[in-house]
Amino acid sequence: MLALAERYPVSFAVSVNASRDDPRSLLMPINRKYPLKELVAAMRRIPLRSGRKVTAEYVLLEGVNDSPEDARTLASLLRGGGSR
């Protein structure tokens, strides 16, 4: 991801889809290799050129990742508070 950002002046959208590692690993098995804490750290290291941004995408799945606690945990993770 970082090498791509250095080579091309693009914005990035990263699929997060869960606020904790266990449910994210079920939804996205790649999470076992790149857990949330590492993913968010990499998102912060992406060198962005003017006008570019990194966005976190999150698909709400009823009963899976849509609770108020999920929202609070996600907000904390993306603000830099880490995952629980």
Buried (B, 14 or more C-beta within 10 A) or exposed (E): BEEEBEEEEEEBEBBBBBBBBEBBBEBBEEBEEEBBEEBBEBBEEBEEEEEBEBEBEBEEEEEBBEEEEBBEBBEBBBEEEEBE
